[in-house]
Amino acid sequence: DAKTTQPPSMDCAEGRAANLPCNHSTISGNEYVYWYRQIHSQGPQYIIHGLKNNETNEMASLIITEDRKSSTLILPHATLRDTAVYYCIDILINDYKLSFGAGTTVTVRA
Amino acid sequence: EAGVVQSPRYKIIEKKQPVAFWCNPISGHNTLYWYRQNLGQGPELLIRYENEEAVDDSQLPKDRFSAERLKGVDSTLKIQPAELGDSAVYLCASSPPTGPKNIQYFGAGTRLSVL
């Protein structure tokens, strides 16, 4: 069962930053925060992960609060192709069992 | 580089019929996973292979589901006989021998409809 909490849906405007929240109320000290997304009719796609520090890659930025109880995935300039279900997952490094919850359905509107 | 390839993309069968799904992982990826995704939910792991060995099949309903990965490359997931509740998307994923196992590469899935 998923241990994270996400809003069921959110809209954002094309070209604007999309900030996706996630609550990690039961995260343990050695669990990482992972984000995946699933575009309609496709399989999930890895986006980014982090432990304590903020992370950035070519797809997104990840902000993790100091107490690690919440994180925010930032899509800096959302496009229509970013419309997808976004999942945040707490997981030990090298634990292969990805526990996807219901995720957040993000709709980017023109 | 080709991604994870699954076939067929869609399958419609009547209940009690058998069905099989095929997966070819990314070249060089020794770990292969099968997931099931019910409508409106996230994927759930069914089985994990390390090369040709099924190292975790604890979530696979063994009365009707079976899987094989004979040469440690492509894999087949079978259901016999199918039930109405088996309607779902069946996803295959793979991961390389190095790097975290949390990073998995998924195929597009096979959507099964059991009538």
Interface residues (C-beta under 8 A of the other chain):
Chain A: A2 Y32 Y34 S41 Q42 G43 P44 Q45 Y46 H49 Y87 I89 I91 I93 N94 D95 Y96 K97 L98 S99 F100 G101 A102 G103
Chain B: V4 T31 Y33 G40 Q41 G42 P43 E44 L45 R48 D56 L91 A93 S95 P100 K101 N102 I103 Q104 Y105 F106 G107 A108 G109
